[in-house]
Amino acid sequence: MNINPNLLALIVAALWGLAPIFEKISLQSMNPLFILSIRFFLVAALLVPFFISTNQVMFLPELNFKNILIILIPGLLAVLGIFLYFNALSDSTASKIVPLTAVYPLFTCFYAYIFLKEDFSIEKIIGTILIVAGVFILNYKDYFQS
């Protein structure tokens, strides 16, 4: 793809910003585990034709135990995270839960420093402070209610 990666990221943000609206609506009539199960089943079913038609099958011999673990661990973390997110979303408002879950870059910077030996730059530090400040501003009433 020769599209500007920043434009792609902005499109992703718009799509991910719309998804919680439908998630919140679905949680009004279905439970989180059911939604999560059906969601992943349908997504897997939709991906299979793309997997086959783009000849991804040729990469199957590259799957060894290490590669399977590297793929499986973030998949399991994503499933657990989405399950917990759905439960939080079912008990609160989308406009409150989504920004709170959006502090994940704070954790990514920390984990990247620990596991990938990535440097902390002044931009990352300032960005992290702004993320925490933004979430605090959006949810400050929750912190000071009696």
CORBELNOR-V164496 format. One record per pair of residues at least 24 apart in sequence whose ideal C-beta (glycine too) atoms are under 10 Angstrom apart, sorted by the first residue. I is the first residue (numbers start at 0). J is the second residue. If there is no record, write none. Layout:
i: <I | I>
j: <J | J>
This chain:
i: <12 | 15 | 15 | 16 | 16 | 16 | 18 | 18 | 19 | 19 | 19 | 19 | 19 | 19 | 19 | 19 | 20 | 20 | 21 | 22 | 22 | 22 | 22 | 22 | 22 | 22 | 22 | 23 | 23 | 23 | 23 | 23 | 23 | 23 | 23 | 23 | 24 | 25 | 25 | 25 | 26 | 26 | 26 | 26 | 26 | 26 | 27 | 29 | 29 | 30 | 30 | 30 | 31 | 31 | 31 | 31 | 31 | 31 | 31 | 31 | 31 | 31 | 32 | 32 | 32 | 33 | 34 | 34 | 34 | 34 | 35 | 35 | 35 | 35 | 35 | 35 | 35 | 36 | 36 | 38 | 38 | 38 | 39 | 39 | 39 | 39 | 91 | 94 | 94 | 95 | 95 | 95 | 95 | 95 | 96 | 97 | 98 | 98 | 98 | 98 | 98 | 98 | 99 | 99 | 99 | 99 | 100 | 101 | 101 | 101 | 101 | 102 | 102 | 102 | 102 | 102 | 102 | 103 | 104 | 105 | 105 | 105>
j: <101 | 97 | 101 | 93 | 97 | 101 | 93 | 97 | 84 | 88 | 92 | 93 | 94 | 96 | 97 | 100 | 93 | 97 | 93 | 81 | 84 | 85 | 88 | 89 | 93 | 96 | 97 | 85 | 88 | 89 | 91 | 92 | 93 | 94 | 96 | 97 | 93 | 85 | 88 | 89 | 85 | 86 | 88 | 89 | 90 | 93 | 89 | 85 | 89 | 85 | 86 | 89 | 81 | 82 | 83 | 84 | 85 | 86 | 87 | 88 | 89 | 90 | 82 | 85 | 86 | 85 | 81 | 82 | 85 | 89 | 78 | 79 | 81 | 82 | 84 | 85 | 86 | 78 | 82 | 78 | 81 | 85 | 74 | 77 | 78 | 81 | 141 | 137 | 138 | 134 | 137 | 138 | 140 | 141 | 138 | 137 | 130 | 133 | 134 | 136 | 137 | 138 | 134 | 137 | 138 | 141 | 134 | 130 | 133 | 134 | 137 | 127 | 130 | 131 | 133 | 134 | 135 | 130 | 130 | 130 | 131 | 134>
